[in-house]
Amino acid sequence: MPTDPSYPLVSVIIVCHNDWPHLDLAVHSALGQSHQPVEVIVVDNASTDGTREHLHEKFGDRIRYARQENKGAAGGRN
């Protein structure tokens, strides 16, 4: 097990597609966990509503962002 305290001990993967209100709640929940450190990865399934810009503005570098063509929730988790 890594001893570096900045190493992400828990990774949370959130798959999204055009759904800011629920996405914001999910990201806030993941970032607010008492178990630290946590890494939050948002996989965007080809959103067309400005999701990337919204996430960058709201969460900055506290999350990791990946965009892909829409492969559904299972494809996003894989």
MORATA-V347546 format. One record per residue. N is the residue number from 1. RES is the residue in three letters. SS is DSSP state (2 for helix, 1 for strand, 0 for the rest). NEAR is the number of other ideal C-beta (glycine too) atoms within 8 Angstrom. D_FIRST is the distance of its C-alpha to the first C-alpha in whole Angstrom. Layout:
BEGIN
n res ss near d_first
N RES SS NEAR D_FIRST
N RES SS NEAR D_FIRST
END
This chain:
BEGIN
n res ss near d_first
1 MET 0 2 0
2 PRO 0 5 4
3 THR 0 4 6
4 ASP 0 5 9
5 PRO 0 5 11
6 SER 0 4 13
7 TYR 0 7 10
8 PRO 0 7 11
9 LEU 0 8 9
10 VAL 1 9 12
11 SER 1 8 15
12 VAL 1 10 18
13 ILE 1 8 21
14 ILE 1 12 24
15 VAL 1 10 27
16 CYS 1 14 30
17 HIS 0 9 34
18 ASN 0 8 37
19 ASP 0 7 36
20 TRP 2 9 35
21 PRO 2 6 36
22 HIS 2 7 33
23 LEU 2 13 31
24 ASP 2 9 31
25 LEU 2 8 30
26 ALA 2 10 27
27 VAL 2 15 26
28 HIS 2 8 27
29 SER 2 8 25
30 ALA 2 11 22
31 LEU 2 11 22
32 GLY 0 5 23
33 GLN 0 10 20
34 SER 0 3 19
35 HIS 0 6 16
36 GLN 0 6 14
37 PRO 0 9 13
38 VAL 1 13 15
39 GLU 1 9 16
40 VAL 1 14 19
41 ILE 1 12 21
42 VAL 1 14 25
43 VAL 1 13 26
44 ASP 1 13 30
45 ASN 1 15 32
46 ALA 0 9 35
47 SER 0 12 36
48 THR 0 4 40
49 ASP 0 7 40
50 GLY 0 6 38
51 THR 2 12 34
52 ARG 2 10 33
53 GLU 2 7 35
54 HIS 2 10 34
55 LEU 2 13 31
56 HIS 2 9 31
57 GLU 2 6 33
58 LYS 2 8 32
59 PHE 2 9 28
60 GLY 2 7 28
61 ASP 2 3 24
62 ARG 2 6 23
63 ILE 1 12 22
64 ARG 1 7 22
65 TYR 1 10 25
66 ALA 1 8 26
67 ARG 1 8 30
68 GLN 1 11 31
69 GLU 0 5 34
70 ASN 0 8 34
71 LYS 0 9 33
72 GLY 2 7 33
73 ALA 2 7 30
74 ALA 2 7 28
75 GLY 2 10 29
76 GLY 2 13 27
77 ARG 2 8 24
78 ASN 0 5 24
END
